[in-house]
């Protein structure tokens, strides 16, 4: 509540007081508008602090007067409590009222914290205690109004109410308990950990300044193992750590401020030590021995055991083995068994038996982690200790080794045409064993059967003439595989390969790719593409030279050659040819002049559709749905008819030597050789025979008839088997019967 009237200052008293202060007390002026005084007494119904002073605020057109408003946080009251008084010169001539606004009045962080209880007097009150750590200051706005109109009579007065700090907060650690790990080889120049504590009191004051101290450390050691920097909070070790002595530590750290009275808090740091390598591994034996066979790889021939006092399964304990001497050729390898930490020695490259048969290895061991030592309280990581080492003796036992050809693949060149019996090469294998064994040779792969080998000397000899054009030759190379077998125990075999390269000879003449050609009647003008080939390689092959041979008279009137390429020529037919078979003679030469005469078989046929040759009627192409007996009767009748005709023919033929028996083809036919032409003169031969001759002919015909009947019977039996699968039943071709008959003639 506002103060009673008898305790208030009157306006006259206020004006008098200001005048006295202006004359008798010190004063200073900001511009011409604001006069601020100090040591002005205040009156209030609340306790009033006479030591409060007036401070300059801001320049305005008229004068404001206000006592300094200072609040201490966490004030105990009583509340509401007057904290200051306002005066504006406008109050001398006008009825005024004061107003207050801003944070703590009608804005965040709190409403109603500050107020003006007597708006005519300008008495400023606070209504409860304030936490400076929540809001260290409040920028307040004061205004003076015409009481009647409410108009603002002067510029606003902005005043920042500062909250005075008290030491009401102890330093606080980020957490109450910490867990950290530290390596045994930690250097004492490096901090172990840094603790941080924050004091919420006003910065850069004694209330917020923090200092640290080590309250206790467990286990207690003398001298203490840990220390802390009081200002920075950095924790250090004072000497080397020893994992084997103490592995866990507990430190209690206090953080205090410098306020009055001082406030503090504590935190606990739990430190776990990780083992580091301050103990070298030690071999449990001074020497190791092993027997190994030559010529073989072998895993795990030896296990080398070590002991290490550091913690198992840590980098400080895990061993690394190295072969320091005796492995110049890379025959050996050593690795670490991850479970037992043993060194496992193996042979990764076969050993060769020799004299002396012993190999000596020098093996050293170290840990994965670098070794350290403590010198005068400091960790030394740069020392070079003598690493533990052990000697391993390897005795190599002699084993039978397979003979080895040198080279394993022999490349040999020969010209084709090498004759049988020619020595090609001596292909020998060597026995790598110390005690030499006897070696036998054998050819195991010779697809063309071209070579033999002497089983004792390895001399390879040609057994046949070598031919580059053989189908067994691939890319001019013929492959031969040889085995060499020793007489050791057990006998072993080595393999050698001969790659025989055959250079070409001009031993093949060109030839036609296709020796027959069929064309339709009326389409024989051409040109027709005729190709040739040569099995030889360049320069014994194409380009070829083609020409027509004139061995047959009239060749130039029937055929003509056109343009030619490397391996082909155009053939033109100069006349229209009737259906039949014709022969075109060629002479073909290769690039070296080696030639061959080739004949093209040319078939001219009737093509009703202009594309496909006409199929000639043939009895064998006709399917007869007759039984086997019916067909047999027909065949016998046909045979008897044939025999009658033969008898008639024989009786008409004269036995005179001058009687013609064969009429040759006329020369006018030239190269147009016609087939299936019957003679016109056979039946015109006069009969010059006699009765005796006829009797002998009859006897001959009777014998041939009996034989023919036997042949017919055999043919029909054979056909009866074949006709069981014929779709039209049992069919016997008359041509088969004729064939049987002709077999006896």
Secondary structure by P-SEA (a helix, b strand, c coil): ccccccccccaaaaaaaaaaaacccccccccccbbbbcbbbbbccccccccbbbbbcccccbbbbbcbbbbbcccccccccccbbbbbcccccccbbbbbbccccccccccccccccccccbbbbbccccccccccccbbbbbbcccccccccccbbbbbbbbbbcccccccccccccccccccccccccccbbbbbbbcccccccccbbbbbbcccccccccccccccccccbbbbcbbbbcccccbbbbbbbbbcccccccccbbbbbbbbbbcccbbbbbccccccccccccccccccbbbbbbbcccccccccbbbbbbccccccccbbbbbcccccbbbbbbcbbbbbccccbbbbbbbbbcccbbbbbccccccccccccccbbbbbbbbbbbbbcccccccbbbbbbccccccccccbbbbbbccccbbbbbbbbbcccccccccccccccbbbbccccccccccccccbbbbbbbbbcccccbbbbbbbbbbbbbbcccccccccccbbbbccccccccbbbbbbbcccccccccbbbbbbcccccccccccccccccccbbbbbcccccbbbbbbbbbbbccccbbbbbbbbbbbbbbccccccccccccccccccccaaaaaaaaaaaaaaaaaaaaaaaaaccccccccccccccccccccccccccccccccccccccaaaaaaaaaaaaaaaaaaaaaaaaaaaaaaaaaccccccbbbbaaaaaaaaaccc
